[in-house]
């Protein structure tokens, strides 16, 4: 029996903006990955008001992957093949 191994590249939340994430997706495809895994999260859900993380990262919402951004990155994955 021969089965193809599916390689999923872990990008997680290790990107600066949607453009950077799209570049990482392209690099994963170039390296031979079959797909990419990202983490959908919302800053307000993970860090409630008053959490010290807001003081450390006042622009934390810029790094969240919400569903709107996820759709853009889904399209980047499809374009990368």
Secondary structure, 3 states (H helix, E strand, C coil): CCCCCCCEEEEECCCCCHHHHHHHHHHHHHCCCCEEEECCECHHHHCCCCCHHHHHCCCHHHHCECHHHHHHHHHHHHHHC
